[in-house]
Amino acid sequence: MLPALRSRTSMTRVVNQLLAARRQQDAFRVPAQNSSAVSVLTDEQRAHNLKIWPGVPEAVRPLPIDYCPIDPVEFDKLTDRFNPQVTMWKWLSLLVAIPAVAILTYINLIATQEHTRPEYKDWDHLRPRMKWPFKDGIHSPFHSKWFNAIHYDDKGYETSDAEFSKHFHHGH
């Protein structure tokens, strides 16, 4: 570009090329519906903006875009190369993910399960090395009185086996 700036005729040519490039960029700005140079909001748009931006002053709210930043035909050309991936993930979702969620839901919620808890064993590696910094210091953050034994002062489970079977087997 430096040699082009040396002569006045080349300078004019460069400026014309830059202006042509700018005009070409502006050609892709497709005006949206009801677009105008000054965006004046109707009462309906103001009410809608109040719902979207509660408590935000109107001067601070972002202005609606009154043009499409890219030509829709160009956009379709750019996104055509992703169609195979979109199709693949659509079918994987429909044929694999949704049935997997349905099957796992059935297994966890509907199918009967035999609840058993392991026998309490007072092993050293199961004892916490320090007390927990909340509640009584013995119970962990996600403590279950049915399944978690307290490995502190040889307490074991908080509930008896009879209470456990009554609670989880509904008295059967």
C-alpha positions in Angstrom: 0.0 0.0 0.0 2.9 2.4 0.5 3.8 2.6 -3.2 0.1 3.2 -3.9 0.2 6.3 -1.6 3.2 7.9 -3.4 1.2 9.3 -6.3 -2.0 11.3 -6.2 -3.8 9.1 -8.8 -3.0 6.0 -6.8 -4.3 7.7 -3.7 -7.6 8.4 -5.4 -7.8 4.8 -6.6 -7.1 3.5 -3.0 -9.8 5.8 -1.5 -12.3 4.6 -4.2 -11.5 1.0 -3.4 -12.1 1.6 0.3 -15.4 3.3 -0.4 -16.5 0.5 -2.7 -15.6 -2.1 0.0 -17.6 -0.1 2.5 -20.6 0.1 0.1 -20.3 -3.7 -0.4 -20.4 -4.3 3.3 -23.4 -2.0 3.7 -25.2 -3.9 0.9 -25.4 -6.9 3.3 -27.2 -4.9 5.8 -30.7 -5.9 4.9 -33.3 -3.6 6.5 -35.6 -5.3 8.9 -39.4 -4.8 9.0 -40.4 -1.2 9.8 -36.8 -0.1 10.0 -36.0 3.6 10.1 -32.8 5.6 10.7 -34.2 6.7 14.1 -35.7 4.0 16.2 -38.8 5.3 17.8 -40.5 2.8 20.2 -44.2 2.4 20.2 -46.2 2.1 23.5 -46.4 -1.7 23.0 -42.6 -1.9 22.5 -42.0 0.2 25.6 -44.3 -2.0 27.7 -42.5 -5.1 26.3 -39.1 -3.6 27.1 -40.3 -2.9 30.7 -41.1 -6.6 31.1 -37.8 -7.6 29.7 -35.7 -5.0 31.5 -37.4 -4.2 34.8 -35.8 -1.4 36.7 -33.4 -0.6 34.0 -33.6 3.1 32.8 -34.6 3.5 29.1 -31.4 5.4 28.3 -29.3 2.4 29.4 -31.3 -0.4 27.6 -29.8 -1.8 24.4 -31.4 -0.5 21.2 -33.1 -3.1 19.0 -31.2 -4.0 15.9 -33.0 -2.5 12.9 -31.0 -4.4 10.3 -30.0 -8.0 9.6 -26.2 -8.0 9.9 -25.8 -10.7 7.3 -27.7 -11.6 4.1 -30.1 -14.5 4.8 -28.9 -16.2 1.5 -25.3 -15.9 2.6 -26.2 -17.3 6.0 -27.8 -20.4 4.4 -24.7 -20.9 2.3 -22.5 -20.7 5.4 -24.6 -23.1 7.5 -25.2 -25.7 4.8 -21.9 -27.4 5.7 -23.3 -28.2 9.2 -26.4 -30.0 8.0 -24.9 -33.5 8.3 -23.9 -32.9 11.9 -27.2 -31.3 12.8 -29.0 -34.3 11.4 -26.8 -36.8 13.2 -27.2 -35.1 16.6 -31.0 -34.8 16.0 -31.3 -38.5 15.4 -29.0 -39.5 18.2 -31.1 -37.4 20.6 -34.3 -38.9 19.4 -33.2 -42.5 19.1 -30.6 -42.8 22.0 -30.9 -40.1 24.6 -34.6 -39.9 25.1 -35.1 -43.7 25.3 -32.1 -43.9 27.7 -33.7 -41.3 30.0 -37.0 -43.2 29.8 -35.5 -46.6 30.7 -33.4 -45.2 33.5 -36.4 -43.4 34.9 -38.4 -46.7 34.8 -35.6 -48.5 36.6 -35.1 -45.9 39.3 -38.8 -45.0 40.0 -41.0 -47.9 39.0 -39.1 -51.1 39.2 -39.0 -52.6 42.7 -35.6 -52.6 44.4 -34.4 -54.6 47.4 -32.8 -52.1 49.8 -30.1 -53.6 51.9 -27.5 -51.9 54.0 -24.1 -53.3 54.8 -23.2 -54.7 58.2 -21.6 -52.1 60.4 -17.8 -52.6 60.8 -15.7 -50.3 62.9 -12.7 -49.9 60.7 -10.1 -47.2 61.3 -10.1 -46.0 57.7 -13.8 -45.2 57.8 -13.5 -42.8 60.8 -13.1 -39.1 59.9 -9.8 -37.7 60.9 -11.4 -34.4 62.0 -14.8 -33.3 63.1 -17.1 -31.6 60.6 -17.4 -27.8 61.0 -21.1 -27.7 61.4 -24.0 -29.3 63.3 -22.7 -31.6 65.9 -19.4 -32.3 64.1 -20.2 -36.0 63.6 -22.6 -36.0 60.7 -21.2 -35.4 57.2 -22.9 -32.8 54.9 -24.9 -35.4 53.1 -25.7 -37.7 56.0 -28.4 -40.3 55.7 -29.5 -41.9 59.0 -30.6 -45.0 57.1 -27.4 -45.7 55.1 -24.5 -43.8 56.7 -23.0 -45.2 59.9 -21.4 -42.9 62.4 -17.8 -44.0 62.9 -17.3 -42.0 66.0 -17.4 -43.5 69.5 -18.6 -46.9 68.0 -22.1 -45.6 67.4 -22.9 -47.5 64.2 -26.2 -46.9 62.4 -28.6 -44.4 64.0 -31.6 -46.6 63.2 -32.2 -50.3 63.9 -32.6 -52.9 61.2 -36.3 -53.2 62.1 -36.8 -49.5 61.5 -34.8 -49.6 58.3 -36.8 -52.5 56.8 -40.1 -50.9 57.9 -39.2 -47.6 56.3 -37.9 -49.1 53.0 -40.1 -52.1 52.6 -43.3 -50.3 53.5 -44.0 -52.9 56.2 -44.0 -55.9 53.9 
